[in-house]
Amino acid sequence: AKLLPQLDRAPNDEELLRLAQFPNEAGVGEALKALLTNEKSRAAVAEKLLAQRTKLDAKQIAPLLESAAREMLAGVQALADSGNDSERLKAGHQGALALQLISGFQLTSLESDLVALTRRGALQAPEAVENRRSLLITLRDLRSAEADLFASLAQSDPDALTRDAALEALPASRAPDAGTKP
């Protein structure tokens, strides 16, 4: 576990699985955190964890994934604003991966971050409409209680697919009044 963060590569599937299954063992949490904060390994590690999520205890690994997903979301706007096409592509992939982590591991502590991004039409890039849809889908998967936001977007968003995503989020919402929203 102590040697993995020093590698100039992402760990293979088996190495990562063994670490992620025992994140509370001595040195393992720190090794996983280092892998998830390292720009060179973060995406590969996140993708491998997503692929093996059924073999993991999400509650044990959630704190590490929450900080990684939050960092990825924070970096998206800066990359998207760069104007460079390759940076925008990287931002899109990073944002999509962060949303997959949040949804796949049910990282409900990031719900407020996603709501804030959705409210301000975040992840602004030429793909902003698609990003808003992705945010709504992730909020749906988390069963977000933001029924008012979903109802508002379902009624007023100019994009039909975004309205559909908002409508899908309404019945999934854990808000007690979600079923009464128009």
N, C-alpha and C positions, 0 to 999 in steps of 0.2 A: 504494500500500500504506500509506503514512503517513497518508493522509487518511481512510481507511475507519473506523478506530476513533473518529474524531471525529464521524461521522455519527450522527444520532439515529434511524437505521433500520438494519435488517440489510441486508447487501449483497444484490444480486440474484443469481440463480443463476450467471450468467456471471462476475460479479466474484468470487464466492466460489470457483468452480471454478478460475479462473486463479490465485488465491492459494494454494489448497490443493494445486495441482499442483506448486508451486514453493516449499514452505515454508522451504527453506534459503537462498533469495535474501535479499539485504539488506533488512531491514525487514519482510519478509513474515511471518516467524514471530512477530514481536512484534505485528503487526497481527491475525493470527489469534488469538493468545493474548488480546489485548484484546477481540476480538469474543466469544470463548468465556467470558470472565470477566465481561462486561457483562450484567447481569440482563435488560436490555431486548432484547438480541440473541441471547443464548445459545441459547434453545430453537429459534428460527428457523434459526440457523446450524447447530446440530446436526442438525436435520431435513433441511436442504439437503445437508449433508455425507453423511448416510445415504443420501439419494436418489441421490447421485452417486458413491457409494463404489466402484463398478466402474471409474470413470475415474481413481481416485486410487491412489497408492502408500501403502498403509496403514502401512508401516514408517516412512515419512518423516513422516507426520502423527500417528502414534501418541503421541509424547510430549505433544503439545498436547491431544489427546483424552483421554489418561489423567488429566491434572490436571483437566480440565473434568468428566469423569465422576465422579471422586473428590469434587470439590466438590459436584456435584449430589446424590450419594448422602449426603454429610454433611448437606446442607441438608434432606433429606427428613424426617428424624426431627423436627427443630425445627418444620417446617411442620405435620406431622401431629399433633404434640402441642398445637398452638395451640387446638384446640377449635372453630375457625372453619371452617365448611363450605367456603368458597371457598379457604381456605388448605390444607385437606385435599385438595381437588380439584387444586390446584396441586402439592402434594406428590406425589400419585399420578401426575400427568403427568410431573413432573420425574424421579421414580424410574423410570418406564417408559422415558423417553427415555435416561436413563443406562444402563439395561440394554441397550437397543437399540444404543447406541454401543459398549458393551463387547462385545456379541455380534457386531455387524456388522463391526467393525474388529479383532476377535480381540485385545482388549486383555488379554492373559494376565497382565500384571503386577497386575491388579486382582482376580485370582482369590481371593487370601487375604482381601481385603475382603468379597467376596461370600460366602465360606465363613463368615466371622465373623458376617455379617448373618444367614445361614441358620441357624447354630447357635443364635443367641440369639433366633430368631423375629423378626428385625428388621423394620424398616419398619412398626412396630406402628401400626396404624390399624384402623378397622373392616374394612378390606380385607386384614388381615394374612395370612390363609390364601392369598388370591390372590397377594399379594406373595411369599410363600414359594415358591409354584409358579413364579412368574416368575424368582425367583432360581435355582431348580433348573433351569429351562429354559436360562437363560443359562450356568450351570455346565456343563450338558450340551453346549451349543454350543462352549464352550471346551475340552471334553474333559477336564474336571477330574479330578485323580487322587484325589479324596476319596471313594473307593469305600465306606469304612466309614460315612461320613455318609449316603450314598445308601442303603446297605443298612439302616441304622438307621431312616431315615425311611420307607423302603418297607415295613418291618415294623410300625412303631409309630405313625405319624402318624394322627390321628383322621380326617383328611380324605382321602377316596378319590382325588380328583384330585391331591392332593399326593403320595400314595403312588405313583400312576401316573407322575408327573413324576420322582420319585426312581428308579423302576424304569427309565424311559427313559434316565436319566443313567448308570446302571450300565454297560450295554454300550458306551456312548460314551466311558467313562472310559479314560484312558491308563494307569491303575494296572494293573500286571501281574496282580494277583489279582482284578480286578473280575469276571471271569467265574466265579469260584468262590464269590462272595458269594451267600447265600441270598436 
